[in-house]
Amino acid sequence: MDRESAYQTFQECVAEVLDVEQERVVPSALWDKDLGADSLAVIEITLALNDAFSVKLPDFEPEDARTVGDAFELVAATLDV
């Protein structure tokens, strides 16, 4: 899987869990302010990403991934893309 297709899958998972349009899931988006995600939603997103990528993503603190882009970088590092 390349980085672009990984981001597409990531974006689809986030949009589905948060029930938002994919176009809103951009690297600069803040989880809480821009997408309305709370801590429970972040857990649901992590579980969805684990399933979508067939991996176990590491646990992380919200301050480690304040934006969508930060979170994708954690996913990309796990996937090595």
C-alpha positions as CSV (number, residue, x, y, z in Angstrom):
1,M,0.0,0.0,0.0
2,D,1.3,3.4,-0.9
3,R,1.0,6.6,1.2
4,E,-1.8,8.1,-1.0
5,S,-4.0,5.0,-0.8
6,A,-3.3,4.7,3.0
7,Y,-4.4,8.3,3.4
8,Q,-7.6,7.6,1.4
9,T,-8.5,4.7,3.6
10,F,-7.7,6.7,6.7
11,Q,-9.8,9.6,5.5
12,E,-12.8,7.2,4.7
13,C,-12.6,5.6,8.2
14,V,-12.5,9.0,10.0
15,A,-15.4,10.4,8.0
16,E,-17.5,7.3,8.5
17,V,-16.9,7.1,12.3
18,L,-17.5,10.9,12.8
19,D,-20.3,11.0,10.2
20,V,-18.8,13.9,8.4
21,E,-18.0,14.6,4.7
22,Q,-14.6,13.2,3.6
23,E,-13.7,16.7,2.4
24,R,-13.6,17.9,6.0
25,V,-11.0,15.3,7.0
26,V,-7.9,17.3,6.0
27,P,-4.4,17.2,7.6
28,S,-4.9,20.6,9.3
29,A,-8.2,19.7,10.8
30,L,-8.4,19.7,14.6
31,W,-10.2,16.7,16.0
32,D,-12.3,18.5,18.5
33,K,-12.8,22.0,17.0
34,D,-13.1,21.1,13.3
35,L,-14.5,17.6,13.4
36,G,-16.3,17.5,16.8
37,A,-14.4,14.3,17.9
38,D,-14.3,13.5,21.6
39,S,-12.1,10.9,23.3
40,L,-14.7,8.2,22.7
41,A,-14.7,9.0,18.9
42,V,-10.9,8.8,18.8
43,I,-11.1,5.3,20.3
44,E,-13.7,4.3,17.7
45,I,-11.5,5.7,14.9
46,T,-8.5,3.8,16.2
47,L,-10.6,0.5,16.2
48,A,-11.9,1.2,12.7
49,L,-8.3,1.9,11.5
50,N,-7.0,-1.3,13.1
51,D,-9.7,-3.2,11.1
52,A,-9.2,-1.3,7.9
53,F,-5.4,-1.8,7.9
54,S,-5.3,-5.2,9.6
55,V,-2.8,-3.8,12.2
56,K,-2.7,-2.9,15.8
57,L,-2.0,0.8,16.1
58,P,-0.1,1.9,19.1
59,D,-2.0,3.7,21.9
60,F,-1.4,7.5,21.9
61,E,-2.3,10.5,23.9
62,P,-4.6,13.1,22.3
63,E,-1.8,15.7,22.6
64,D,0.4,13.5,20.4
65,A,-2.1,13.8,17.5
66,R,-3.9,17.1,17.8
67,T,-4.7,17.2,14.1
68,V,-5.8,14.7,11.4
69,G,-2.3,15.0,9.9
70,D,-0.6,14.2,13.2
71,A,-2.7,11.1,13.5
72,F,-2.1,10.0,10.0
73,E,1.6,10.3,10.5
74,L,1.3,7.8,13.4
75,V,-0.7,5.5,11.2
76,A,1.8,5.9,8.3
77,A,4.7,5.1,10.6
78,T,3.0,1.9,11.7
79,L,2.3,1.0,8.1
80,D,5.8,2.1,7.0
81,V,4.4,4.2,4.1
